Amino acid sequence: MGERPYTILSCGMSLDGYLDAAGDGRLVLSNEADLERVDAVRAECDAILVGAATVRNDNPRLVVRSRELRQQRRERGLGETPMKVTITERADLDACNSFFATGDSEKLVYCASPAVHAARRRLDSVATVVDGGQPVDMALLVHDLFDRGVRRLMVEGGGRVHTQFLTADLADELHLVIAPFFVGNSRAHRFVGDGAFPWHPGRRAELAETRQIGDVVLLRYALSSRFTATS
Ligand SMILES: NC(=O)c1ccc[n+]([C@@H]2O[C@H](COP(=O)([O-])OP(=O)(O)OC[C@H]3O[C@@H](n4cnc5c(N)ncnc54)[C@H](OP(=O)(O)O)[C@@H]3O)[C@@H](O)[C@H]2O)c1
């Protein structure tokens, strides 16, 4: 199999390990200073990936917010915003979602084979729909992204996507931000679901950095030999 992009998983969670609050709409876990940090990580990447449930529920724009960072990308000959990538089985996505409607970058939808026609009907004018197999195989997906020129990938959730990247050992680092409150509702989504993770009591992940950012804390883990503190 070919090469894959250097991959950073990025996630905020509550003290009890939840990504959201079980209802519709986005739960704000970060603070302003941390959002600026995330913006800087985004600006260094070639592509940002989220699952289709995150596109539907959070309606994220996934653009680089800082004018200065956008300018720096332009000076490097890049578009203002990294490529946006999502994954879907059912193709229940709307071309009006902010994911598709904002940013100057290419949008890619890796769709499970049976729904590719439906996805192309709905999204042809706003995105490139790629047949990702059934289900979409993350290893094939990242190699395809590499072939499309993506060298640095940021995965911004949600839990189903993070679980697959981690269990398939496709991540080089993890940025986990802990917000100082509880959700307390087991219907909410957790950071990850069940799975056989490469890191377990017998093989502990390497904690590379802890950083207090106002009232949240960033835990940065090195998950592969490709990790360097400045990478
Ligand atoms: N706190 C944070 O940092 C953060 C970040 C991102 C998201 N979130 C939260 O996370 C929640 C969503 O998490 P989630 O785990 O439910 O969803 P998710 O990981 O965002 O997306 C899951 C969806 O992606 C598609 N998918 C995933 N793997 C696939 C595969 N191998 N093949 C084909 N399709 C695949 C499916 O889409 P279809 O259903 O379209 O078939 C699946 O339902 C949202 O409520 C959001 O607020 C939080």
Ligand as a Chemical Component Dictionary entry (heavy atoms), coordinates in Angstrom:
data_LIG
# 
_chem_comp.id                   LIG 
_chem_comp.type                 NON-POLYMER 
_chem_comp.pdbx_formal_charge   0 
_chem_comp.three_letter_code    LIG 
# 
loop_
_chem_comp_atom.comp_id 
_chem_comp_atom.atom_id 
_chem_comp_atom.alt_atom_id 
_chem_comp_atom.type_symbol 
_chem_comp_atom.charge 
_chem_comp_atom.model_Cartn_x 
_chem_comp_atom.model_Cartn_y 
_chem_comp_atom.model_Cartn_z 
_chem_comp_atom.pdbx_ordinal 
LIG N1  N1  N 0  -15.989 18.059 20.494 1  
LIG C1  C1  C 0  -15.432 17.963 19.314 2  
LIG O1  O1  O 0  -14.248 18.261 19.124 3  
LIG C2  C2  C 0  -16.264 17.474 18.171 4  
LIG C3  C3  C 0  -15.713 17.450 16.882 5  
LIG C4  C4  C 0  -16.494 16.931 15.855 6  
LIG C5  C5  C 0  -17.764 16.457 16.125 7  
LIG N2  N2  N 1  -18.258 16.513 17.382 8  
LIG C6  C6  C 0  -19.584 15.959 17.676 9  
LIG O2  O2  O 0  -19.603 14.608 17.315 10 
LIG C7  C7  C 0  -20.939 14.248 16.981 11 
LIG C8  C8  C 0  -20.919 13.322 15.801 12 
LIG O3  O3  O 0  -20.094 12.220 16.111 13 
LIG P1  P1  P 0  -20.437 10.806 15.485 14 
LIG O4  O4  O 0  -19.472 9.844  16.039 15 
LIG O5  O5  O -1 -21.901 10.557 15.629 16 
LIG O6  O6  O 0  -20.247 11.055 13.945 17 
LIG P2  P2  P 0  -19.079 11.395 12.905 18 
LIG O7  O7  O 0  -17.866 10.597 13.209 19 
LIG O8  O8  O 0  -18.954 12.876 12.761 20 
LIG O9  O9  O 0  -19.780 10.881 11.568 21 
LIG C9  C9  C 0  -20.274 9.580  11.506 22 
LIG C10 C10 C 0  -20.854 9.412  10.129 23 
LIG O10 O10 O 0  -19.815 9.430  9.168  24 
LIG C11 C11 C 0  -20.088 8.464  8.168  25 
LIG N3  N3  N 0  -19.093 7.400  8.275  26 
LIG C12 C12 C 0  -18.183 7.232  9.275  27 
LIG N4  N4  N 0  -17.389 6.182  9.004  28 
LIG C13 C13 C 0  -17.806 5.693  7.799  29 
LIG C14 C14 C 0  -17.362 4.619  6.971  30 
LIG N5  N5  N 0  -16.315 3.854  7.302  31 
LIG N6  N6  N 0  -18.028 4.397  5.804  32 
LIG C15 C15 C 0  -19.056 5.195  5.422  33 
LIG N7  N7  N 0  -19.519 6.242  6.169  34 
LIG C16 C16 C 0  -18.888 6.475  7.338  35 
LIG C17 C17 C 0  -21.493 7.971  8.421  36 
LIG O11 O11 O 0  -22.297 8.924  7.734  37 
LIG P3  P3  P 0  -23.824 8.768  7.268  38 
LIG O12 O12 O 0  -24.613 8.773  8.524  39 
LIG O13 O13 O 0  -24.061 9.990  6.422  40 
LIG O14 O14 O 0  -23.937 7.510  6.487  41 
LIG C18 C18 C 0  -21.590 8.103  9.928  42 
LIG O15 O15 O 0  -22.916 8.179  10.391 43 
LIG C19 C19 C 0  -21.682 15.522 16.652 44 
LIG O16 O16 O 0  -22.744 15.658 17.547 45 
LIG C20 C20 C 0  -20.670 16.622 16.866 46 
LIG O17 O17 O 0  -21.207 17.681 17.610 47 
LIG C21 C21 C 0  -17.546 17.025 18.395 48 
# 
loop_
_chem_comp_bond.comp_id 
_chem_comp_bond.atom_id_1 
_chem_comp_bond.atom_id_2 
_chem_comp_bond.value_order 
_chem_comp_bond.pdbx_ordinal 
LIG N1  C1  SING 1  
LIG C1  O1  DOUB 2  
LIG C1  C2  SING 3  
LIG C2  C3  SING 4  
LIG C2  C21 DOUB 5  
LIG C3  C4  DOUB 6  
LIG C4  C5  SING 7  
LIG C5  N2  DOUB 8  
LIG N2  C6  SING 9  
LIG N2  C21 SING 10 
LIG C6  O2  SING 11 
LIG C6  C20 SING 12 
LIG O2  C7  SING 13 
LIG C7  C8  SING 14 
LIG C7  C19 SING 15 
LIG C8  O3  SING 16 
LIG O3  P1  SING 17 
LIG P1  O4  DOUB 18 
LIG P1  O5  SING 19 
LIG P1  O6  SING 20 
LIG O6  P2  SING 21 
LIG P2  O7  DOUB 22 
LIG P2  O8  SING 23 
LIG P2  O9  SING 24 
LIG O9  C9  SING 25 
LIG C9  C10 SING 26 
LIG C10 O10 SING 27 
LIG C10 C18 SING 28 
LIG O10 C11 SING 29 
LIG C11 N3  SING 30 
LIG C11 C17 SING 31 
LIG N3  C12 SING 32 
LIG N3  C16 SING 33 
LIG C12 N4  DOUB 34 
LIG N4  C13 SING 35 
LIG C13 C14 SING 36 
LIG C13 C16 DOUB 37 
LIG C14 N5  SING 38 
LIG C14 N6  DOUB 39 
LIG N6  C15 SING 40 
LIG C15 N7  DOUB 41 
LIG N7  C16 SING 42 
LIG C17 O11 SING 43 
LIG C17 C18 SING 44 
LIG O11 P3  SING 45 
LIG P3  O12 DOUB 46 
LIG P3  O13 SING 47 
LIG P3  O14 SING 48 
LIG C18 O15 SING 49 
LIG C19 O16 SING 50 
LIG C19 C20 SING 51 
LIG C20 O17 SING 52 
# 
